[in-house]
């Protein structure tokens, strides 16, 4: 390495260092504090503050409520992300072929995506109202969508899909616009029909964007809180209680700070595992390319 290269490297480190230190203070520091808190039994109301070691994690390993929350979180994540991928991709393909009203469609998509989560939750609370909700009015029924054990989680999934499907659609649509028309013309010359062109041209070119989009949406779904908390509060009978709702109840309702922090650490580890898996897939694709 030459002297000039060493000087440029030192200058780059000097410019990057403030951002790295700031990010470390805002992320690594609090994360370490939460992990330390998860190793303690802290109940400020009763003046309890003692070291508990891995007792909270050992309890979680045998806690039926925890495993129920894990199951609900995974079912919610897999179902909502799969539906968002399918519907978002279909909508993006439809908008690419649309000639009239494209701007209006984009505006409506942005409107649904831009609404805060709590506002969306209240909107669907009114839509699902057993007596006067629009869903029951249209279906001419009086179904308790949020109170029925078999319907509460699907109702939450539909609300989440309505809110975040535009995110997938916009990403896919933006990528579709950058694919040259000449690629499809060449595929047509080779005898590829619409199905073959979609399978061998569109999907491979969309794959990097789809992976990144799915990464963001999977991480968001694993940490989802607002919809469940506002619409069902984790009910009925805990059937819509996710890990984040369980952590909230432990931290702020029962004030078991150590136990709630342990659940938060589990969510963090789960999110990091999923993120690492997606990034590994991206690296393999880049290496293969």
C-alpha positions as CSV (number, residue, x, y, z in Angstrom):
1,X,0.0,0.0,0.0
2,X,1.4,3.4,-1.0
3,X,1.6,6.4,1.2
4,X,-1.2,8.1,-0.8
5,X,-3.4,5.1,-0.3
6,X,-2.7,5.0,3.4
7,X,-3.6,8.7,3.7
8,X,-6.8,8.3,1.8
9,X,-7.7,5.3,4.0
10,X,-7.0,7.3,7.2
11,X,-9.1,10.2,5.8
12,X,-12.0,7.8,5.0
13,X,-11.9,6.4,8.5
14,X,-11.9,9.9,10.0
15,X,-15.0,10.8,8.0
16,X,-16.8,7.6,8.8
17,X,-15.9,7.5,12.5
18,X,-18.5,10.0,13.8
19,X,-21.3,8.2,12.1
20,X,-20.1,4.8,13.4
21,X,-19.7,6.1,16.9
22,X,-23.2,7.7,16.8
23,X,-24.8,4.5,15.5
24,X,-23.0,2.5,18.2
25,X,-24.2,4.8,20.9
26,X,-27.8,4.6,19.6
27,X,-28.0,0.9,18.8
28,X,-25.2,-1.2,20.4
29,X,-25.4,0.5,23.7
30,X,-29.1,0.1,24.3
31,X,-29.0,-3.4,23.0
32,X,-26.3,-4.4,25.5
33,X,-28.3,-2.7,28.3
34,X,-31.5,-4.6,27.4
35,X,-29.5,-7.9,27.3
36,X,-28.1,-7.1,30.8
37,X,-31.5,-6.2,32.0
38,X,-32.8,-9.5,30.8
39,X,-30.4,-11.3,33.2
40,X,-31.9,-9.5,36.2
41,X,-35.2,-9.8,38.1
42,X,-36.3,-6.2,38.3
43,X,-39.7,-5.2,39.8
44,X,-39.5,-1.5,40.7
45,X,-43.0,-1.6,42.3
46,X,-41.8,-4.0,45.0
47,X,-38.2,-2.8,45.1
48,X,-36.8,-6.0,43.6
49,X,-33.6,-5.7,41.7
50,X,-31.4,-8.8,41.7
51,X,-29.3,-10.9,39.3
52,X,-31.3,-13.8,37.9
53,X,-28.9,-15.2,35.2
54,X,-30.6,-17.1,32.5
55,X,-33.7,-17.9,34.6
56,X,-36.0,-15.8,32.4
57,X,-34.8,-17.7,29.3
58,X,-35.2,-21.0,31.0
59,X,-38.8,-20.1,31.9
60,X,-39.5,-19.0,28.3
61,X,-38.3,-22.4,27.1
62,X,-41.2,-24.1,29.0
63,X,-43.7,-21.2,28.8
64,X,-46.8,-22.2,26.8
65,X,-47.8,-18.6,26.4
66,X,-44.4,-17.8,24.9
67,X,-44.6,-20.7,22.4
68,X,-48.1,-19.6,21.5
69,X,-46.8,-16.1,20.8
70,X,-44.0,-17.6,18.6
71,X,-46.5,-19.6,16.6
72,X,-48.8,-16.6,16.1
73,X,-45.8,-14.4,15.1
74,X,-44.6,-17.0,12.5
75,X,-48.1,-17.7,11.1
76,X,-48.8,-13.9,10.8
77,X,-45.4,-13.2,9.2
78,X,-45.5,-16.1,6.7
79,X,-49.1,-15.5,5.7
80,X,-49.0,-11.8,5.4
81,X,-45.7,-11.6,3.6
82,X,-46.7,-14.3,1.1
83,X,-50.0,-12.6,0.3
84,X,-48.2,-9.2,0.0
85,X,-45.7,-10.7,-2.4
86,X,-48.3,-12.3,-4.6
87,X,-50.7,-9.4,-4.7
88,X,-48.0,-6.7,-4.9
89,X,-46.3,-8.4,-7.9
90,X,-49.6,-8.9,-9.6
91,X,-50.6,-5.3,-9.1
92,X,-47.2,-4.1,-10.3
93,X,-47.5,-6.1,-13.5
94,X,-51.0,-4.7,-14.0
95,X,-49.8,-1.1,-13.6
96,X,-47.0,-1.6,-16.0
97,X,-49.5,-2.6,-18.7
98,X,-51.9,0.2,-17.7
99,X,-52.3,3.0,-20.2
100,X,-54.9,5.2,-18.4
101,X,-55.1,6.1,-14.7
102,X,-51.6,5.0,-13.8
103,X,-51.0,8.1,-11.7
104,X,-54.3,7.7,-9.9
105,X,-53.4,4.1,-9.1
106,X,-50.0,5.1,-7.7
107,X,-51.6,7.8,-5.6
108,X,-54.0,5.4,-4.1
109,X,-51.2,3.0,-3.3
110,X,-49.2,5.7,-1.6
111,X,-52.3,6.7,0.4
112,X,-52.8,3.2,1.8
113,X,-49.1,2.9,2.6
114,X,-48.6,6.3,4.1
115,X,-51.4,5.9,6.7
116,X,-49.9,5.4,10.2
117,X,-50.4,1.9,11.6
118,X,-52.7,3.1,14.4
119,X,-54.9,4.9,11.9
120,X,-55.1,1.8,9.8
121,X,-56.0,-0.3,12.8
122,X,-58.8,2.1,13.8
123,X,-60.1,2.1,10.2
124,X,-60.3,-1.7,10.2
125,X,-61.8,-1.7,13.7
126,X,-64.7,0.2,12.2
127,X,-64.8,-2.0,9.1
128,X,-65.0,-5.1,11.2
129,X,-67.6,-3.8,13.6
130,X,-70.1,-6.7,14.3
131,X,-73.2,-4.5,13.8
132,X,-72.4,-1.5,11.7
133,X,-69.1,-2.4,10.0
134,X,-68.9,-2.1,6.2
135,X,-67.7,-5.7,5.9
136,X,-70.8,-7.1,7.6
137,X,-73.1,-4.6,5.8
138,X,-71.8,-5.8,2.4
139,X,-72.0,-9.5,3.5
140,X,-75.3,-9.0,5.2
141,X,-74.1,-10.7,8.3
142,X,-73.2,-9.9,11.9
143,X,-69.9,-11.8,12.2
144,X,-67.6,-10.8,15.1
145,X,-64.4,-10.8,13.0
146,X,-62.1,-9.7,15.9
147,X,-63.8,-11.7,18.6
148,X,-64.1,-15.1,16.8
149,X,-61.1,-17.3,17.7
150,X,-61.0,-18.7,14.1
151,X,-61.3,-15.3,12.4
152,X,-59.3,-12.9,14.5
153,X,-55.9,-13.7,13.1
154,X,-57.0,-13.9,9.4
155,X,-58.7,-10.5,10.0
156,X,-55.4,-9.1,11.3
157,X,-53.5,-10.6,8.3
158,X,-55.9,-8.9,5.8
159,X,-55.5,-5.5,7.6
160,X,-51.7,-5.9,7.4
161,X,-51.8,-6.9,3.7
162,X,-54.0,-3.9,2.9
163,X,-51.6,-1.6,4.6
164,X,-48.2,-2.9,3.4
165,X,-48.9,-4.6,0.1
166,X,-48.4,-1.2,-1.7
167,X,-44.8,-1.3,-0.4
168,X,-44.1,-4.5,-2.4
169,X,-46.1,-3.2,-5.4
170,X,-44.2,0.1,-5.6
171,X,-40.8,-1.6,-5.4
172,X,-41.7,-4.2,-8.0
173,X,-43.3,-1.5,-10.3
174,X,-40.2,0.7,-10.1
175,X,-38.0,-2.3,-11.1
176,X,-40.3,-3.3,-13.9
177,X,-40.0,0.2,-15.4
178,X,-36.2,-0.2,-15.7
179,X,-36.4,-3.5,-17.7
180,X,-35.8,-2.6,-21.4
181,X,-38.5,-3.5,-23.9
182,X,-35.8,-4.9,-26.1
183,X,-35.4,-7.8,-23.6
184,X,-39.0,-8.9,-24.1
185,X,-38.7,-8.4,-27.9
186,X,-35.7,-10.7,-28.0
187,X,-37.6,-13.2,-25.9
188,X,-40.6,-13.0,-28.3
189,X,-38.3,-13.6,-31.3
190,X,-37.0,-16.7,-29.5
191,X,-40.6,-17.9,-29.3
192,X,-41.3,-17.2,-25.7
193,X,-44.9,-16.5,-24.8
194,X,-46.2,-14.4,-21.9
195,X,-45.7,-17.2,-19.3
196,X,-42.2,-18.1,-20.5
197,X,-41.2,-14.4,-20.6
198,X,-42.5,-13.9,-17.1
199,X,-40.7,-17.0,-15.8
200,X,-37.4,-16.6,-17.6
201,X,-37.1,-12.8,-18.0
202,X,-39.3,-10.9,-15.5
203,X,-38.7,-13.0,-12.4
204,X,-34.9,-13.3,-12.7
205,X,-34.6,-9.5,-13.3
206,X,-37.0,-8.9,-10.4
207,X,-35.3,-11.3,-8.0
208,X,-32.9,-8.9,-6.3
209,X,-35.6,-6.3,-5.7
210,X,-38.0,-9.0,-4.4
211,X,-35.4,-10.4,-2.0
212,X,-34.7,-6.9,-0.5
213,X,-38.4,-6.1,-0.3
214,X,-39.2,-9.4,1.4
215,X,-36.4,-8.8,3.8
216,X,-37.9,-5.5,4.9
217,X,-41.4,-6.8,5.0
218,X,-40.4,-10.0,7.0
219,X,-38.6,-8.0,9.6
220,X,-41.5,-5.6,9.9
221,X,-44.0,-8.4,10.3
222,X,-41.9,-10.2,12.9
223,X,-41.9,-6.9,14.9
224,X,-45.6,-6.1,14.2
225,X,-47.3,-4.5,17.2
226,X,-49.7,-1.7,16.4
227,X,-52.4,-3.7,14.5
228,X,-52.6,-6.5,17.2
229,X,-52.6,-4.1,20.1
230,X,-55.3,-1.8,18.7
231,X,-57.6,-4.3,17.1
232,X,-57.5,-7.3,19.5
233,X,-55.0,-6.6,22.3
234,X,-53.7,-10.1,21.7
235,X,-57.1,-11.7,22.2
236,X,-59.4,-13.5,22.0
237,X,-57.7,-15.9,24.6
238,X,-54.2,-14.9,23.4
239,X,-54.8,-16.3,19.9
240,X,-53.4,-13.1,18.3
241,X,-50.8,-12.3,20.9
242,X,-47.4,-11.9,19.1
243,X,-44.0,-11.8,20.7
244,X,-44.0,-8.0,20.7
245,X,-47.4,-7.8,22.4
246,X,-46.3,-10.3,25.0
247,X,-43.1,-8.3,25.6
248,X,-45.2,-5.1,26.0
249,X,-47.5,-6.7,28.5
250,X,-44.6,-8.0,30.5
251,X,-42.7,-4.7,30.4
252,X,-45.4,-2.0,30.8
253,X,-48.4,-3.8,32.3
254,X,-46.9,-6.2,34.8
255,X,-43.7,-4.1,35.1
256,X,-41.5,-7.2,34.9
257,X,-38.6,-5.4,33.2
258,X,-36.2,-8.3,33.3
259,X,-38.6,-10.8,31.9
260,X,-39.9,-8.4,29.2
261,X,-36.4,-7.6,28.2
262,X,-35.7,-11.3,27.8
263,X,-38.6,-11.6,25.3
264,X,-37.2,-8.5,23.5
265,X,-33.8,-10.2,23.2
266,X,-35.5,-13.3,21.7
267,X,-37.3,-11.1,19.1
268,X,-34.0,-9.4,18.3
269,X,-32.2,-12.7,17.8
270,X,-35.0,-14.0,15.6
271,X,-34.9,-10.8,13.5
272,X,-31.1,-11.1,13.1
273,X,-31.3,-14.7,12.1
274,X,-33.9,-13.9,9.4
275,X,-31.9,-10.9,8.2
276,X,-28.7,-13.0,8.0
277,X,-30.6,-15.6,5.9
278,X,-31.8,-13.1,3.4
279,X,-28.4,-11.4,3.2
280,X,-26.8,-14.8,2.6
281,X,-29.2,-15.4,-0.3
282,X,-28.3,-12.0,-1.8
283,X,-24.6,-12.7,-1.5
284,X,-24.9,-16.1,-3.2
285,X,-26.9,-14.4,-6.1
286,X,-24.2,-11.7,-6.5
287,X,-21.4,-14.3,-6.4
288,X,-23.3,-16.4,-9.0
289,X,-23.8,-13.4,-11.2
